[in-house]
């Protein structure tokens, strides 16, 4: 297995996607073979890959930062919201079914295998894989079936950095609180923090 890092966020829109793209471009410029990965994305903003599959737009941007063509391996599970209660489930670029929140939980076990297989494939092919979490790892009510945050980090033994957006206010509380609600075993996977949009005197 090769190097990997998971970029998690204290909230949605904390800056995970852009940070992953920036890390990918930095490594690509240094000659590192790097790929992006987001196990599960929820977005209606998708991009069509060369083989006709669909992935999240952010993962297409991250692929470009890596100087790669977009691939369904970079975002194996995509949920496209259709209403407040249902989403279209897209797996490896292909629409499978429409699911509600409870229905989706029943799919998590086999989706975990899909995610693990695609991540392992990327790690065997590239020097580094920069993974992006989904939402926040502090959503501990979802931890048992988590595919994209601490569940992924634990299963694949990946260190995690947590990003907080200082523009939202309370960034230190966001960072501290995110770690505080995690189990001790998940806390042990946290390797560092990033304060996004920082301005002023360091």
N, C-alpha and C positions, 0 to 999 in steps of 0.2 A: 504494500500500500504506500501511497505517496502523500505529500503534505496536503492539508486542508485546513480551512478556517471557517467558522460560522459567524456571520455578522447578524446579531439580534438587535432589536430596538426596544426602548422603554414603551413606545407607543407605535401605532401605525403612523406613517409619514414622519418618522424621526430622522430619515435620511439614509436608510439601509441601502436602497437601490443605487443611489448615486455614489455612496461610499464603496460599494462592491465594484461598480464600474470604474471608479478611480483606482482602486487597488489592482484591478485586472489590467488597466492600461499601464500603470506603473511597472508591474511585473513583466508585461509583454514588451515594454520598451527596454527592459533589462535582459531580454532574451530568454525569459522563463516561459515555458509552455504552460499556459494557464487557461482555465475554463471556468465559466460561472455555473451556478446551480441553485435553483429554488425548487425545493421538493413539491411544495403546494402553494399555488398563487390563487387569489380571488380577485378577478378583474375582468371587465368587459373590453379592456384595451389589449387586443391581441395582434400578433403578427403571424403571417403565414410563412412557414419554412419552405425550403426548396423542394421537399418531398410532399408538400401539401398539408402538413400538420399545423397545428396552432399552438403558440406559446405566448406567455405574457410579454407585453411590449418592453418592459424593463429588462427582461432576460435577452431580448434581441439587441437592445442597446449594450448590455454587458458583453454579449458575444462580439459585437463590433469593437468594443474596447479591447477585447482579447485578440482582435484581428481574425475572428472566426465567423463562418456563416452560422446563422441561427439554426439550432437543432432542437428537436423535441426532447432530447436527453437533458437539456438545460432546464427544463420545466415539465417534468413528467405528469404532474397533476395540476390541472387548471379548472377552477370553478368560475363559471360565468353567471353572475346573478341575473335571474329573470324576474324576481319579485322580492318582497321582504322575506319570503319564506322558502323559496326554491332557487336552485342554481342548476345550470347545465354542467354535467361532469365530463370533462375532457381528459382522457388518459393517453399519454404518449402521442398527443396531437390530434386524437380522434374523439369526436363526441360519442359518449356512451349512453347516457340516460339523463333524466332530470331527477334531482334529489332534493329532499328537504333536510333540515338539520339532523333529525333522528335517523332518516334513511342513510345519510352520509356516514354516520357512525358505524353502520353495519358494513360499509365498504372499506373501512380503515385497515382491517387486517391484511387483505390482499393488496391494498394500495401501499402498505408498508413494504411489502416484498418488491413491488415495482420500483419504489423510491430507492430502496437499498441496492437493487440490481443496477440501476442507472448510475447511482453515485459510485459504486464500486467500479463500474466500467470506466467512468471518467477518471477516477483516481489511478487506475492502471495505465491509462493512456497519456495523462498530463502530469507535469511536475507538481502543480498546485491546482486545487479546486477551491474557489472562493464561493461559499454557500451563503445564501440570504435567507434569514428567518422570515416568518409571517406574523404580522400583528406584533404581539409581545409574548415573551416567554413567561411573563407573570400571570398569564391566564391559566392558573393552576387547575381550574375546573375542567380544562381540556387536556391536562397533562397525560392522562392514562392512554389516550389515543392520538397523542401528538405526533405528527409526521415531519414537521418543519423546524421546530425549535429545539428544546432540550431533549425531546425524544430522539431526534435525528442525531444530535451531538452525542448522546449516551450510546446509541446503537453503533455509531461509526467512530466513536472515540475521537471527537473533534473538539479542539479548544474553541471557546466562544468569547467574542468581544461584544459589549453592550453599548449601543449608541443612544445618546439622549440629545434632544434639540433644545439648546439654551433659549431660543426665541419663545418657547412655550412658557417659560418661567418654571421655577422649582426643579431645575435639572438635577441638582444633587439629591433631592428627595426621590425623584424618578429613578435615578441609578441605584440609590440605597434600597428603596422599596422593592424594586425589581428583584434584586438579589435576596432580600430578606424573606420574601415569600417562597423562595425555592427550597426544595429539600436539600439537606447537606450534601448528598451525592451530586445533585445538579449544581450547587454552589461551587463544588470543587472543579467544575468544568469552565468556570468563568476565568478568563485569562487577562482581561483588561477592559478599559472603558474608552469611549470616544465622546467628546462633547462637540456636537455639530453646531455650525454657525457661530462659533466663538469669535467675539470681537473684544478689543480692549487689552488691558495689561495682564499678561500671563502671570 
